Amino acid sequence: QVQLVESGGGLVQAGGSLRLSCTASVSIFSIFSINVMGWHRQAPGKQRELVATITTDGRTNYADSVKGRFTISRDNAKKMVYLQMSALKSEDTAVYYCNAGPTWGTPEYWGQGTQVTVSP
């Protein structure tokens, strides 16, 4: 069983920065379930989309729309994943969801989301 809790969302002006955090609660017997952790987002009236993912050994991938602006990282000892967002744009406004799964491309667990609002 895996539980994910996000934090760090809020209001920020366009061009500013924000750092999201996600903490996983998982037993040692299910630690493989968070081999891959990442972030998706969903804006009003739009479909949920991938933002970034990262594996236990540090392999990452990003959506083209955030490359060069967002950085994903993780702390395996703390079982946490972070999303450092810079040069924020109004179109980044969305609910950001932390996710995790045992393999790349197959997220199985989701947090409840944290709102990020970027003012123009």
Biopython code that builds the backbone (N, CA, C, O; Angstrom):
import numpy as np
from Bio.PDB.StructureBuilder import StructureBuilder

atoms = [
    (1, "GLN", "N", (0.842, -1.176, 0.000)),
    (1, "GLN", "CA", (0.000, 0.000, 0.000)),
    (1, "GLN", "C", (0.885, 1.236, 0.000)),
    (1, "GLN", "O", (1.909, 1.286, 0.680)),
    (2, "VAL", "N", (0.472, 2.233, -0.773)),
    (2, "VAL", "CA", (1.211, 3.477, -0.888)),
    (2, "VAL", "C", (0.263, 4.647, -0.705)),
    (2, "VAL", "O", (-0.811, 4.692, -1.306)),
    (3, "GLN", "N", (0.665, 5.583, 0.121)),
    (3, "GLN", "CA", (-0.061, 6.827, 0.278)),
    (3, "GLN", "C", (0.871, 7.980, -0.072)),
    (3, "GLN", "O", (2.025, 8.003, 0.355)),
    (4, "LEU", "N", (0.369, 8.933, -0.847)),
    (4, "LEU", "CA", (1.151, 10.068, -1.301)),
    (4, "LEU", "C", (0.479, 11.355, -0.864)),
    (4, "LEU", "O", (-0.736, 11.506, -0.994)),
    (5, "VAL", "N", (1.273, 12.282, -0.345)),
    (5, "VAL", "CA", (0.758, 13.560, 0.117)),
    (5, "VAL", "C", (1.600, 14.682, -0.464)),
    (5, "VAL", "O", (2.813, 14.725, -0.256)),
    (6, "GLU", "N", (0.955, 15.597, -1.198)),
    (6, "GLU", "CA", (1.645, 16.724, -1.804)),
    (6, "GLU", "C", (1.584, 17.950, -0.902)),
    (6, "GLU", "O", (0.700, 18.079, -0.055)),
    (7, "SER", "N", (2.536, 18.836, -1.103)),
    (7, "SER", "CA", (2.541, 20.118, -0.422)),
    (7, "SER", "C", (3.327, 21.114, -1.267)),
    (7, "SER", "O", (4.061, 20.730, -2.177)),
    (8, "GLY", "N", (3.166, 22.390, -0.957)),
    (8, "GLY", "CA", (3.947, 23.422, -1.619)),
    (8, "GLY", "C", (3.208, 24.231, -2.660)),
    (8, "GLY", "O", (3.762, 25.191, -3.195)),
    (9, "GLY", "N", (1.980, 23.873, -2.962)),
    (9, "GLY", "CA", (1.221, 24.643, -3.927)),
    (9, "GLY", "C", (0.859, 26.011, -3.373)),
    (9, "GLY", "O", (0.961, 26.258, -2.172)),
    (10, "GLY", "N", (0.435, 26.891, -4.265)),
    (10, "GLY", "CA", (0.057, 28.221, -3.841)),
    (10, "GLY", "C", (-0.049, 29.174, -4.998)),
    (10, "GLY", "O", (-0.149, 28.772, -6.157)),
    (11, "LEU", "N", (-0.026, 30.447, -4.664)),
    (11, "LEU", "CA", (-0.124, 31.523, -5.645)),
    (11, "LEU", "C", (1.251, 32.086, -5.939)),
    (11, "LEU", "O", (2.062, 32.270, -5.032)),
    (12, "VAL", "N", (1.512, 32.358, -7.208)),
    (12, "VAL", "CA", (2.793, 32.925, -7.597)),
    (12, "VAL", "C", (2.597, 33.778, -8.847)),
    (12, "VAL", "O", (1.739, 33.488, -9.680)),
    (13, "GLN", "N", (3.388, 34.816, -8.965)),
    (13, "GLN", "CA", (3.324, 35.689, -10.126)),
    (13, "GLN", "C", (4.064, 35.060, -11.301)),
    (13, "GLN", "O", (5.042, 34.336, -11.114)),
    (14, "ALA", "N", (3.593, 35.340, -12.501)),
    (14, "ALA", "CA", (4.278, 34.850, -13.693)),
    (14, "ALA", "C", (5.752, 35.229, -13.649)),
    (14, "ALA", "O", (6.112, 36.355, -13.307)),
    (15, "GLY", "N", (6.593, 34.269, -14.001)),
    (15, "GLY", "CA", (8.028, 34.466, -13.939)),
    (15, "GLY", "C", (8.644, 34.025, -12.632)),
    (15, "GLY", "O", (9.866, 33.936, -12.516)),
    (16, "GLY", "N", (7.814, 33.751, -11.655)),
    (16, "GLY", "CA", (8.295, 33.346, -10.349)),
    (16, "GLY", "C", (8.567, 31.861, -10.259)),
    (16, "GLY", "O", (8.520, 31.139, -11.255)),
    (17, "SER", "N", (8.854, 31.417, -9.042)),
    (17, "SER", "CA", (9.214, 30.027, -8.793)),
    (17, "SER", "C", (8.397, 29.447, -7.657)),
    (17, "SER", "O", (7.892, 30.164, -6.793)),
    (18, "LEU", "N", (8.281, 28.137, -7.682)),
    (18, "LEU", "CA", (7.559, 27.417, -6.647)),
    (18, "LEU", "C", (8.123, 26.008, -6.571)),
    (18, "LEU", "O", (8.518, 25.436, -7.587)),
    (19, "ARG", "N", (8.161, 25.453, -5.377)),
    (19, "ARG", "CA", (8.686, 24.110, -5.171)),
    (19, "ARG", "C", (7.606, 23.221, -4.555)),
    (19, "ARG", "O", (7.084, 23.517, -3.480)),
    (20, "LEU", "N", (7.281, 22.140, -5.241)),
    (20, "LEU", "CA", (6.317, 21.174, -4.750)),
    (20, "LEU", "C", (7.040, 19.985, -4.133)),
    (20, "LEU", "O", (8.116, 19.593, -4.584)),
    (21, "SER", "N", (6.439, 19.424, -3.105)),
    (21, "SER", "CA", (6.991, 18.249, -2.450)),
    (21, "SER", "C", (5.930, 17.175, -2.345)),
    (21, "SER", "O", (4.738, 17.471, -2.263)),
    (22, "CYS", "N", (6.362, 15.937, -2.348)),
    (22, "CYS", "CA", (5.463, 14.809, -2.192)),
    (22, "CYS", "C", (6.149, 13.773, -1.330)),
    (22, "CYS", "O", (7.287, 13.383, -1.594)),
    (23, "THR", "N", (5.456, 13.331, -0.304)),
    (23, "THR", "CA", (5.985, 12.336, 0.611)),
    (23, "THR", "C", (5.215, 11.037, 0.468)),
    (23, "THR", "O", (3.985, 11.030, 0.498)),
    (24, "ALA", "N", (5.938, 9.943, 0.314)),
    (24, "ALA", "CA", (5.336, 8.621, 0.187)),
    (24, "ALA", "C", (5.395, 7.878, 1.507)),
    (24, "ALA", "O", (6.426, 7.860, 2.180)),
    (25, "SER", "N", (4.289, 7.272, 1.865)),
    (25, "SER", "CA", (4.245, 6.363, 3.000)),
    (25, "SER", "C", (4.078, 4.964, 2.444)),
    (25, "SER", "O", (3.055, 4.643, 1.838)),
    (26, "VAL", "N", (5.086, 4.136, 2.651)),
    (26, "VAL", "CA", (5.080, 2.806, 2.061)),
    (26, "VAL", "C", (5.922, 1.878, 2.917)),
    (26, "VAL", "O", (6.955, 2.286, 3.448)),
    (27, "SER", "N", (5.491, 0.639, 3.054)),
    (27, "SER", "CA", (6.233, -0.329, 3.849)),
    (27, "SER", "C", (7.447, -0.827, 3.086)),
    (27, "SER", "O", (7.519, -0.699, 1.864)),
    (28, "ILE", "N", (8.391, -1.392, 3.806)),
    (28, "ILE", "CA", (9.600, -1.924, 3.177)),
    (28, "ILE", "C", (9.262, -3.043, 2.199)),
    (28, "ILE", "O", (9.991, -3.267, 1.232)),
    (29, "PHE", "N", (8.168, -3.739, 2.445)),
    (29, "PHE", "CA", (7.770, -4.845, 1.581)),
    (29, "PHE", "C", (7.194, -4.381, 0.245)),
    (29, "PHE", "O", (7.096, -5.171, -0.694)),
    (30, "SER", "N", (6.817, -3.120, 0.154)),
    (30, "SER", "CA", (6.230, -2.569, -1.063)),
    (30, "SER", "C", (7.039, -1.419, -1.626)),
    (30, "SER", "O", (6.523, -0.643, -2.431)),
    (31, "ILE", "N", (8.277, -1.291, -1.229)),
    (31, "ILE", "CA", (9.104, -0.163, -1.645)),
    (31, "ILE", "C", (9.271, -0.112, -3.163)),
    (31, "ILE", "O", (9.481, 0.961, -3.728)),
    (32, "PHE", "N", (9.179, -1.267, -3.822)),
    (32, "PHE", "CA", (9.286, -1.295, -5.282)),
    (32, "PHE", "C", (8.155, -0.522, -5.947)),
    (32, "PHE", "O", (8.266, -0.126, -7.107)),
    (33, "SER", "N", (7.073, -0.309, -5.216)),
    (33, "SER", "CA", (5.915, 0.377, -5.767)),
    (33, "SER", "C", (6.180, 1.847, -6.063)),
    (33, "SER", "O", (5.388, 2.486, -6.755)),
    (34, "ILE", "N", (7.277, 2.393, -5.553)),
    (34, "ILE", "CA", (7.635, 3.779, -5.833)),
    (34, "ILE", "C", (8.955, 3.867, -6.578)),
    (34, "ILE", "O", (9.688, 4.847, -6.446)),
    (35, "ASN", "N", (9.257, 2.829, -7.367)),
    (35, "ASN", "CA", (10.454, 2.874, -8.209)),
    (35, "ASN", "C", (10.437, 4.106, -9.112)),
    (35, "ASN", "O", (11.473, 4.721, -9.364)),
    (36, "VAL", "N", (9.260, 4.450, -9.588)),
    (36, "VAL", "CA", (9.079, 5.632, -10.415)),
    (36, "VAL", "C", (8.127, 6.577, -9.696)),
    (36, "VAL", "O", (7.040, 6.175, -9.284)),
    (37, "MET", "N", (8.528, 7.813, -9.549)),
    (37, "MET", "CA", (7.681, 8.837, -8.968)),
    (37, "MET", "C", (7.645, 10.027, -9.915)),
    (37, "MET", "O", (8.576, 10.250, -10.689)),
    (38, "GLY", "N", (6.568, 10.779, -9.842)),
    (38, "GLY", "CA", (6.475, 11.908, -10.740)),
    (38, "GLY", "C", (5.293, 12.797, -10.457)),
    (38, "GLY", "O", (4.634, 12.705, -9.422)),
    (39, "TRP", "N", (5.050, 13.670, -11.427)),
    (39, "TRP", "CA", (3.998, 14.655, -11.314)),
    (39, "TRP", "C", (3.188, 14.731, -12.598)),
    (39, "TRP", "O", (3.745, 14.738, -13.695)),
    (40, "HIS", "N", (1.885, 14.786, -12.454)),
    (40, "HIS", "CA", (0.963, 15.142, -13.520)),
    (40, "HIS", "C", (0.216, 16.399, -13.091)),
    (40, "HIS", "O", (0.228, 16.773, -11.918)),
    (41, "ARG", "N", (-0.424, 17.034, -14.043)),
    (41, "ARG", "CA", (-1.221, 18.202, -13.713)),
    (41, "ARG", "C", (-2.488, 18.215, -14.552)),
    (41, "ARG", "O", (-2.549, 17.627, -15.632)),
    (42, "GLN", "N", (-3.493, 18.897, -14.030)),
    (42, "GLN", "CA", (-4.753, 19.035, -14.737)),
    (42, "GLN", "C", (-5.280, 20.452, -14.550)),
    (42, "GLN", "O", (-5.571, 20.885, -13.435)),
    (43, "ALA", "N", (-5.395, 21.154, -15.654)),
    (43, "ALA", "CA", (-5.939, 22.501, -15.651)),
    (43, "ALA", "C", (-7.443, 22.442, -15.890)),
    (43, "ALA", "O", (-7.937, 21.462, -16.448)),
    (44, "PRO", "N", (-8.175, 23.466, -15.479)),
    (44, "PRO", "CA", (-9.624, 23.473, -15.700)),
    (44, "PRO", "C", (-9.979, 23.287, -17.168)),
    (44, "PRO", "O", (-9.449, 23.982, -18.034)),
    (45, "GLY", "N", (-10.873, 22.351, -17.443)),
    (45, "GLY", "CA", (-11.313, 22.103, -18.799)),
    (45, "GLY", "C", (-10.329, 21.341, -19.665)),
    (45, "GLY", "O", (-10.569, 21.175, -20.861)),
    (46, "LYS", "N", (-9.235, 20.875, -19.098)),
    (46, "LYS", "CA", (-8.233, 20.143, -19.855)),
    (46, "LYS", "C", (-8.002, 18.757, -19.271)),
    (46, "LYS", "O", (-8.343, 18.487, -18.119)),
    (47, "GLN", "N", (-7.418, 17.885, -20.085)),
    (47, "GLN", "CA", (-7.097, 16.541, -19.633)),
    (47, "GLN", "C", (-5.833, 16.562, -18.777)),
    (47, "GLN", "O", (-4.985, 17.445, -18.906)),
    (48, "ARG", "N", (-5.736, 15.574, -17.909)),
    (48, "ARG", "CA", (-4.541, 15.441, -17.095)),
    (48, "ARG", "C", (-3.347, 15.106, -17.984)),
    (48, "ARG", "O", (-3.462, 14.291, -18.900)),
    (49, "GLU", "N", (-2.213, 15.726, -17.719)),
    (49, "GLU", "CA", (-1.036, 15.520, -18.534)),
    (49, "GLU", "C", (0.196, 15.289, -17.669)),
    (49, "GLU", "O", (0.289, 15.778, -16.543)),
    (50, "LEU", "N", (1.130, 14.539, -18.218)),
    (50, "LEU", "CA", (2.390, 14.286, -17.533)),
    (50, "LEU", "C", (3.219, 15.556, -17.485)),
    (50, "LEU", "O", (3.276, 16.313, -18.453)),
    (51, "VAL", "N", (3.857, 15.778, -16.353)),
    (51, "VAL", "CA", (4.774, 16.898, -16.193)),
    (51, "VAL", "C", (6.210, 16.387, -16.169)),
    (51, "VAL", "O", (7.040, 16.820, -16.968)),
    (52, "ALA", "N", (6.500, 15.471, -15.258)),
    (52, "ALA", "CA", (7.851, 14.929, -15.129)),
    (52, "ALA", "C", (7.822, 13.660, -14.302)),
    (52, "ALA", "O", (6.947, 13.483, -13.454)),
    (53, "THR", "N", (8.783, 12.773, -14.549)),
    (53, "THR", "CA", (8.934, 11.554, -13.765)),
    (53, "THR", "C", (10.409, 11.319, -13.473)),
    (53, "THR", "O", (11.288, 11.840, -14.161)),
    (54, "ILE", "N", (10.659, 10.529, -12.444)),
    (54, "ILE", "CA", (12.027, 10.205, -12.060)),
    (54, "ILE", "C", (12.064, 8.825, -11.427)),
    (54, "ILE", "O", (11.162, 8.455, -10.676)),
    (55, "THR", "N", (13.109, 8.064, -11.731)),
    (55, "THR", "CA", (13.282, 6.736, -11.170)),
    (55, "THR", "C", (14.175, 6.786, -9.947)),
    (55, "THR", "O", (14.778, 7.814, -9.640)),
    (56, "THR", "N", (14.251, 5.657, -9.253)),
    (56, "THR", "CA", (15.076, 5.567, -8.057)),
    (56, "THR", "C", (16.535, 5.889, -8.345)),
    (56, "THR", "O", (17.218, 6.486, -7.512)),
    (57, "ASP", "N", (17.018, 5.494, -9.524)),
    (57, "ASP", "CA", (18.408, 5.743, -9.885)),
    (57, "ASP", "C", (18.618, 7.064, -10.616)),
    (57, "ASP", "O", (19.699, 7.306, -11.153)),
    (58, "GLY", "N", (17.596, 7.926, -10.642)),
    (58, "GLY", "CA", (17.783, 9.276, -11.125)),
    (58, "GLY", "C", (17.470, 9.551, -12.581)),
    (58, "GLY", "O", (17.708, 10.662, -13.054)),
    (59, "ARG", "N", (16.946, 8.582, -13.306)),
    (59, "ARG", "CA", (16.552, 8.838, -14.687)),
    (59, "ARG", "C", (15.288, 9.683, -14.707)),
    (59, "ARG", "O", (14.358, 9.432, -13.941)),
    (60, "THR", "N", (15.251, 10.680, -15.576)),
    (60, "THR", "CA", (14.137, 11.616, -15.623)),
    (60, "THR", "C", (13.577, 11.761, -17.028)),
    (60, "THR", "O", (14.250, 11.475, -18.018)),
    (61, "ASN", "N", (12.338, 12.207, -17.092)),
    (61, "ASN", "CA", (11.769, 12.660, -18.344)),
    (61, "ASN", "C", (10.788, 13.785, -18.047)),
    (61, "ASN", "O", (10.182, 13.839, -16.977)),
    (62, "TYR", "N", (10.644, 14.689, -19.027)),
    (62, "TYR", "CA", (9.829, 15.871, -18.851)),
    (62, "TYR", "C", (8.919, 16.080, -20.042)),
    (62, "TYR", "O", (9.241, 15.692, -21.165)),
    (63, "ALA", "N", (7.785, 16.694, -19.785)),
    (63, "ALA", "CA", (6.958, 17.172, -20.872)),
    (63, "ALA", "C", (7.689, 18.295, -21.588)),
    (63, "ALA", "O", (8.403, 19.078, -20.960)),
    (64, "ASP", "N", (7.512, 18.375, -22.900)),
    (64, "ASP", "CA", (8.193, 19.412, -23.666)),
    (64, "ASP", "C", (7.854, 20.814, -23.163)),
    (64, "ASP", "O", (8.689, 21.717, -23.221)),
    (65, "SER", "N", (6.649, 20.989, -22.677)),
    (65, "SER", "CA", (6.193, 22.300, -22.252)),
    (65, "SER", "C", (6.904, 22.821, -21.005)),
    (65, "SER", "O", (6.847, 24.016, -20.715)),
    (66, "VAL", "N", (7.574, 21.933, -20.266)),
    (66, "VAL", "CA", (8.228, 22.359, -19.031)),
    (66, "VAL", "C", (9.733, 22.168, -19.058)),
    (66, "VAL", "O", (10.416, 22.560, -18.112)),
    (67, "LYS", "N", (10.268, 21.578, -20.115)),
    (67, "LYS", "CA", (11.710, 21.369, -20.200)),
    (67, "LYS", "C", (12.454, 22.698, -20.105)),
    (67, "LYS", "O", (12.093, 23.681, -20.753)),
    (68, "GLY", "N", (13.490, 22.701, -19.290)),
    (68, "GLY", "CA", (14.280, 23.903, -19.103)),
    (68, "GLY", "C", (13.750, 24.827, -18.029)),
    (68, "GLY", "O", (14.439, 25.758, -17.613)),
    (69, "ARG", "N", (12.531, 24.579, -17.575)),
    (69, "ARG", "CA", (11.922, 25.419, -16.541)),
    (69, "ARG", "C", (11.676, 24.651, -15.241)),
    (69, "ARG", "O", (11.823, 25.201, -14.150)),
    (70, "PHE", "N", (11.306, 23.395, -15.367)),
    (70, "PHE", "CA", (11.011, 22.570, -14.192)),
    (70, "PHE", "C", (12.122, 21.548, -13.986)),
    (70, "PHE", "O", (12.729, 21.071, -14.945)),
    (71, "THR", "N", (12.377, 21.223, -12.736)),
    (71, "THR", "CA", (13.350, 20.197, -12.392)),
    (71, "THR", "C", (12.748, 19.243, -11.369)),
    (71, "THR", "O", (12.272, 19.664, -10.315)),
    (72, "ILE", "N", (12.774, 17.959, -11.692)),
    (72, "ILE", "CA", (12.279, 16.958, -10.762)),
    (72, "ILE", "C", (13.462, 16.305, -10.060)),
    (72, "ILE", "O", (14.509, 16.088, -10.669)),
    (73, "SER", "N", (13.296, 15.997, -8.796)),
    (73, "SER", "CA", (14.331, 15.325, -8.031)),
    (73, "SER", "C", (13.672, 14.463, -6.967)),
    (73, "SER", "O", (12.474, 14.588, -6.712)),
    (74, "ARG", "N", (14.451, 13.591, -6.352)),
    (74, "ARG", "CA", (13.899, 12.755, -5.294)),
    (74, "ARG", "C", (14.956, 12.451, -4.252)),
    (74, "ARG", "O", (16.157, 12.501, -4.516)),
    (75, "ASP", "N", (14.479, 12.136, -3.070)),
    (75, "ASP", "CA", (15.318, 11.736, -1.961)),
    (75, "ASP", "C", (14.836, 10.349, -1.552)),
    (75, "ASP", "O", (13.802, 10.213, -0.899)),
    (76, "ASN", "N", (15.578, 9.334, -1.933)),
    (76, "ASN", "CA", (15.146, 7.967, -1.685)),
    (76, "ASN", "C", (15.076, 7.641, -0.192)),
    (76, "ASN", "O", (14.188, 6.909, 0.247)),
    (77, "ALA", "N", (16.009, 8.181, 0.580)),
    (77, "ALA", "CA", (16.010, 7.919, 2.013)),
    (77, "ALA", "C", (14.757, 8.475, 2.677)),
    (77, "ALA", "O", (14.198, 7.855, 3.582)),
    (78, "LYS", "N", (14.318, 9.649, 2.225)),
    (78, "LYS", "CA", (13.126, 10.273, 2.780)),
    (78, "LYS", "C", (11.853, 9.847, 2.060)),
    (78, "LYS", "O", (10.750, 10.179, 2.493)),
    (79, "LYS", "N", (12.007, 9.110, 0.960)),
    (79, "LYS", "CA", (10.866, 8.688, 0.145)),
    (79, "LYS", "C", (10.052, 9.891, -0.295)),
    (79, "LYS", "O", (8.830, 9.924, -0.153)),
    (80, "MET", "N", (10.754, 10.874, -0.828)),
    (80, "MET", "CA", (10.121, 12.101, -1.279)),
    (80, "MET", "C", (10.520, 12.421, -2.716)),
    (80, "MET", "O", (11.602, 12.053, -3.174)),
    (81, "VAL", "N", (9.639, 13.102, -3.403)),
    (81, "VAL", "CA", (9.919, 13.610, -4.734)),
    (81, "VAL", "C", (9.562, 15.086, -4.747)),
    (81, "VAL", "O", (8.614, 15.512, -4.087)),
    (82, "TYR", "N", (10.334, 15.868, -5.508)),
    (82, "TYR", "CA", (10.166, 17.306, -5.553)),
    (82, "TYR", "C", (10.006, 17.773, -6.992)),
    (82, "TYR", "O", (10.457, 17.118, -7.932)),
    (83, "LEU", "N", (9.362, 18.903, -7.139)),
    (83, "LEU", "CA", (9.268, 19.550, -8.440)),
    (83, "LEU", "C", (9.578, 21.025, -8.250)),
    (83, "LEU", "O", (8.776, 21.776, -7.696)),
    (84, "GLN", "N", (10.753, 21.430, -8.719)),
    (84, "GLN", "CA", (11.140, 22.826, -8.673)),
    (84, "GLN", "C", (10.677, 23.495, -9.960)),
    (84, "GLN", "O", (11.127, 23.139, -11.049)),
    (85, "MET", "N", (9.792, 24.446, -9.833)),
    (85, "MET", "CA", (9.207, 25.118, -10.979)),
    (85, "MET", "C", (9.715, 26.553, -11.034)),
    (85, "MET", "O", (9.590, 27.302, -10.066)),
    (86, "SER", "N", (10.282, 26.927, -12.164)),
    (86, "SER", "CA", (10.805, 28.267, -12.368)),
    (86, "SER", "C", (10.228, 28.847, -13.650)),
    (86, "SER", "O", (9.667, 28.131, -14.479)),
    (87, "ALA", "N", (10.376, 30.164, -13.795)),
    (87, "ALA", "CA", (9.866, 30.856, -14.975)),
    (87, "ALA", "C", (8.416, 30.460, -15.246)),
    (87, "ALA", "O", (8.043, 30.144, -16.376)),
    (88, "LEU", "N", (7.620, 30.482, -14.200)),
    (88, "LEU", "CA", (6.242, 30.026, -14.300)),
    (88, "LEU", "C", (5.417, 30.913, -15.224)),
    (88, "LEU", "O", (5.592, 32.130, -15.277)),
    (89, "LYS", "N", (4.521, 30.268, -15.941)),
    (89, "LYS", "CA", (3.619, 30.934, -16.866)),
    (89, "LYS", "C", (2.189, 30.719, -16.414)),
    (89, "LYS", "O", (1.899, 29.799, -15.650)),
    (90, "SER", "N", (1.299, 31.570, -16.889)),
    (90, "SER", "CA", (-0.105, 31.429, -16.519)),
    (90, "SER", "C", (-0.655, 30.074, -16.939)),
    (90, "SER", "O", (-1.525, 29.527, -16.262)),
    (91, "GLU", "N", (-0.163, 29.525, -18.042)),
    (91, "GLU", "CA", (-0.631, 28.231, -18.502)),
    (91, "GLU", "C", (-0.159, 27.068, -17.630)),
    (91, "GLU", "O", (-0.584, 25.931, -17.834)),
    (92, "ASP", "N", (0.712, 27.342, -16.664)),
    (92, "ASP", "CA", (1.108, 26.315, -15.706)),
    (92, "ASP", "C", (0.077, 26.153, -14.596)),
    (92, "ASP", "O", (0.171, 25.223, -13.795)),
    (93, "THR", "N", (-0.893, 27.036, -14.540)),
    (93, "THR", "CA", (-1.934, 26.949, -13.528)),
    (93, "THR", "C", (-2.685, 25.632, -13.663)),
    (93, "THR", "O", (-3.220, 25.318, -14.727)),
    (94, "ALA", "N", (-2.719, 24.869, -12.583)),
    (94, "ALA", "CA", (-3.355, 23.558, -12.599)),
    (94, "ALA", "C", (-3.298, 22.959, -11.208)),
    (94, "ALA", "O", (-2.633, 23.476, -10.310)),
    (95, "VAL", "N", (-4.014, 21.855, -11.052)),
    (95, "VAL", "CA", (-3.829, 21.020, -9.877)),
    (95, "VAL", "C", (-2.731, 20.023, -10.210)),
    (95, "VAL", "O", (-2.814, 19.312, -11.212)),
    (96, "TYR", "N", (-1.718, 19.973, -9.384)),
    (96, "TYR", "CA", (-0.581, 19.090, -9.605)),
    (96, "TYR", "C", (-0.706, 17.857, -8.716)),
    (96, "TYR", "O", (-0.891, 17.967, -7.504)),
    (97, "TYR", "N", (-0.602, 16.684, -9.335)),
    (97, "TYR", "CA", (-0.766, 15.422, -8.643)),
    (97, "TYR", "C", (0.537, 14.640, -8.607)),
    (97, "TYR", "O", (1.156, 14.399, -9.644)),
    (98, "CYS", "N", (0.938, 14.257, -7.441)),
    (98, "CYS", "CA", (2.061, 13.350, -7.279)),
    (98, "CYS", "C", (1.608, 11.933, -7.626)),
    (98, "CYS", "O", (0.469, 11.557, -7.351)),
    (99, "ASN", "N", (2.496, 11.154, -8.227)),
    (99, "ASN", "CA", (2.158, 9.774, -8.540)),
    (99, "ASN", "C", (3.365, 8.869, -8.379)),
    (99, "ASN", "O", (4.506, 9.329, -8.322)),
    (100, "ALA", "N", (3.095, 7.581, -8.308)),
    (100, "ALA", "CA", (4.163, 6.599, -8.141)),
    (100, "ALA", "C", (3.737, 5.273, -8.727)),
    (100, "ALA", "O", (2.545, 4.982, -8.827)),
    (101, "GLY", "N", (4.714, 4.468, -9.115)),
    (101, "GLY", "CA", (4.446, 3.158, -9.653)),
    (101, "GLY", "C", (5.704, 2.323, -9.708)),
    (101, "GLY", "O", (6.803, 2.849, -9.530)),
    (102, "PRO", "N", (5.565, 1.027, -9.953)),
    (102, "PRO", "CA", (6.722, 0.131, -9.968)),
    (102, "PRO", "C", (7.554, 0.211, -11.237)),
    (102, "PRO", "O", (8.740, -0.119, -11.218)),
    (103, "THR", "N", (6.949, 0.647, -12.342)),
    (103, "THR", "CA", (7.657, 0.724, -13.615)),
    (103, "THR", "C", (7.345, 2.032, -14.317)),
    (103, "THR", "O", (6.349, 2.690, -14.017)),
    (104, "TRP", "N", (8.203, 2.401, -15.254)),
    (104, "TRP", "CA", (8.045, 3.621, -16.020)),
    (104, "TRP", "C", (6.767, 3.567, -16.855)),
    (104, "TRP", "O", (6.506, 2.591, -17.557)),
    (105, "GLY", "N", (5.991, 4.618, -16.765)),
    (105, "GLY", "CA", (4.798, 4.724, -17.579)),
    (105, "GLY", "C", (3.563, 4.062, -17.011)),
    (105, "GLY", "O", (2.520, 4.034, -17.664)),
    (106, "THR", "N", (3.663, 3.526, -15.803)),
    (106, "THR", "CA", (2.525, 2.846, -15.190)),
    (106, "THR", "C", (2.289, 3.337, -13.769)),
    (106, "THR", "O", (2.449, 2.576, -12.815)),
    (107, "PRO", "N", (1.907, 4.609, -13.619)),
    (107, "PRO", "CA", (1.606, 5.097, -12.266)),
    (107, "PRO", "C", (0.389, 4.390, -11.702)),
    (107, "PRO", "O", (-0.626, 4.249, -12.385)),
    (108, "GLU", "N", (0.486, 3.949, -10.469)),
    (108, "GLU", "CA", (-0.593, 3.229, -9.812)),
    (108, "GLU", "C", (-1.165, 3.972, -8.619)),
    (108, "GLU", "O", (-2.305, 3.732, -8.224)),
    (109, "TYR", "N", (-0.390, 4.861, -8.049)),
    (109, "TYR", "CA", (-0.803, 5.563, -6.843)),
    (109, "TYR", "C", (-0.760, 7.059, -7.080)),
    (109, "TYR", "O", (0.124, 7.570, -7.767)),
    (110, "TRP", "N", (-1.730, 7.754, -6.500)),
    (110, "TRP", "CA", (-1.884, 9.182, -6.726)),
    (110, "TRP", "C", (-2.157, 9.916, -5.434)),
    (110, "TRP", "O", (-2.875, 9.425, -4.563)),
    (111, "GLY", "N", (-1.577, 11.097, -5.316)),
    (111, "GLY", "CA", (-1.924, 11.983, -4.231)),
    (111, "GLY", "C", (-3.218, 12.704, -4.532)),
    (111, "GLY", "O", (-3.801, 12.532, -5.603)),
    (112, "GLN", "N", (-3.666, 13.509, -3.593)),
    (112, "GLN", "CA", (-4.923, 14.229, -3.755)),
    (112, "GLN", "C", (-4.776, 15.521, -4.538)),
    (112, "GLN", "O", (-5.775, 16.127, -4.925)),
    (113, "GLY", "N", (-3.556, 15.948, -4.774)),
    (113, "GLY", "CA", (-3.319, 17.122, -5.583)),
    (113, "GLY", "C", (-3.075, 18.376, -4.765)),
    (113, "GLY", "O", (-3.543, 18.505, -3.634)),
    (114, "THR", "N", (-2.334, 19.295, -5.360)),
    (114, "THR", "CA", (-2.092, 20.593, -4.757)),
    (114, "THR", "C", (-2.244, 21.657, -5.841)),
    (114, "THR", "O", (-1.735, 21.503, -6.951)),
    (115, "GLN", "N", (-2.943, 22.727, -5.510)),
    (115, "GLN", "CA", (-3.258, 23.763, -6.487)),
    (115, "GLN", "C", (-2.083, 24.704, -6.683)),
    (115, "GLN", "O", (-1.502, 25.203, -5.719)),
    (116, "VAL", "N", (-1.740, 24.938, -7.938)),
    (116, "VAL", "CA", (-0.751, 25.938, -8.314)),
    (116, "VAL", "C", (-1.443, 26.961, -9.198)),
    (116, "VAL", "O", (-1.989, 26.620, -10.247)),
    (117, "THR", "N", (-1.417, 28.208, -8.775)),
    (117, "THR", "CA", (-2.038, 29.277, -9.534)),
    (117, "THR", "C", (-0.989, 30.327, -9.870)),
    (117, "THR", "O", (-0.339, 30.877, -8.982)),
    (118, "VAL", "N", (-0.833, 30.598, -11.151)),
    (118, "VAL", "CA", (0.135, 31.581, -11.624)),
    (118, "VAL", "C", (-0.631, 32.774, -12.171)),
    (118, "VAL", "O", (-1.385, 32.643, -13.135)),
    (119, "SER", "N", (-0.442, 33.923, -11.567)),
    (119, "SER", "CA", (-1.123, 35.125, -12.014)),
    (119, "SER", "C", (-0.391, 35.718, -13.208)),
    (119, "SER", "O", (0.840, 35.697, -13.249)),
    (120, "PRO", "N", (-1.121, 36.244, -14.175)),
    (120, "PRO", "CA", (-0.485, 36.790, -15.369)),
    (120, "PRO", "C", (0.242, 38.095, -15.102)),
    (120, "PRO", "O", (0.827, 38.674, -16.017)),
]
sb = StructureBuilder()
sb.init_structure("model")
sb.init_model(0)
sb.init_chain("A")
sb.init_seg("    ")
for serial, (resi, resn, name, xyz) in enumerate(atoms, 1):
    if name == "N":
        sb.init_residue(resn, " ", resi, " ")
    sb.init_atom(name, np.array(xyz, "f"), 0.0, 1.0, " ", f" {name:<3s}", serial, name[0])
structure = sb.get_structure()
